[in-house]
Amino acid sequence: MRDNSYDMVGFQEVLKYGRTSGIELADYDVVHYAKAFGAKGIRIHSMDQFAEVFRMSLAEPGVTLIDVPVDYSRNIELFAELHDGVLD
């Protein structure tokens, strides 16, 4: 799962310091990264594609890396909803 950042670090920084620092990554090509190590890389653009690509990767020999873009932008809000009072 890729969001071009160290989101778990950023999530904790926001909770502790109210901001993030140094967590953003430049866009990188996971498909080419996989190929560089002898694996197959597949990029999907929606979760609707995931089940088919996952089944296909299990049916083929070798390692397959599936690049799944994710959006963690609501993590802190969802954390607060699930753990009422934690952020107070």
C-alpha positions in Angstrom: 0.0 0.0 0.0 1.5 3.2 -1.1 0.7 6.8 -0.2 4.1 8.4 -1.0 4.8 9.1 2.7 5.7 7.5 6.0 2.1 7.9 7.1 2.3 5.9 10.4 5.2 8.2 11.5 3.2 11.3 10.3 0.1 10.1 12.2 2.0 9.9 15.4 3.8 13.2 14.9 0.5 15.0 14.4 -0.9 13.4 17.6 2.2 14.3 19.6 3.4 17.6 18.0 0.4 18.8 16.0 2.4 18.7 12.7 4.5 16.4 10.5 8.1 16.7 9.5 10.1 14.9 6.9 7.6 12.2 6.0 6.8 12.9 2.4 8.4 10.6 -0.3 8.8 11.5 -3.9 6.6 9.4 -6.3 8.4 6.1 -7.0 7.6 3.4 -9.4 6.9 0.2 -7.5 6.4 -1.8 -10.7 10.0 -1.0 -11.8 11.3 -1.5 -8.3 9.8 -5.1 -8.3 11.3 -5.8 -11.7 14.7 -4.6 -10.5 14.7 -7.5 -7.9 13.4 -10.1 -10.4 9.7 -9.9 -9.3 6.6 -9.0 -11.2 5.0 -5.7 -10.4 1.4 -4.8 -11.1 -0.2 -1.4 -10.4 -3.9 -1.2 -9.7 -5.9 2.0 -9.7 -8.9 1.0 -7.7 -9.9 -1.8 -5.2 -12.3 -3.1 -7.8 -9.2 -4.5 -9.6 -7.6 -6.0 -6.5 -9.3 -9.4 -6.3 -8.6 -10.3 -10.0 -5.0 -9.2 -9.8 -4.5 -11.0 -6.5 -5.9 -14.3 -7.9 -3.7 -13.9 -11.0 -0.6 -13.3 -8.9 -1.2 -16.4 -6.9 -1.6 -18.5 -10.1 1.7 -17.4 -11.5 5.1 -18.7 -10.3 7.4 -16.3 -8.5 6.9 -13.2 -6.5 4.4 -10.5 -7.5 4.2 -7.1 -5.9 0.9 -5.3 -6.2 1.1 -1.5 -6.0 -2.0 -0.4 -4.2 -2.5 3.4 -3.8 -4.1 4.4 -0.5 -5.4 7.6 1.1 -4.7 7.9 4.8 -5.9 11.5 5.0 -8.7 10.7 7.5 -6.6 8.6 9.9 -6.6 11.1 12.7 -10.3 11.8 12.4 -11.1 8.1 12.4 -8.8 7.4 15.3 -10.6 10.1 17.3 -14.0 8.6 16.5 -12.9 5.1 17.4 -11.0 6.1 20.6 -13.2 8.8 22.1 -11.2 10.9 24.6 -7.8 9.7 23.6 -6.8 13.0 21.9 -8.0 15.2 24.8 
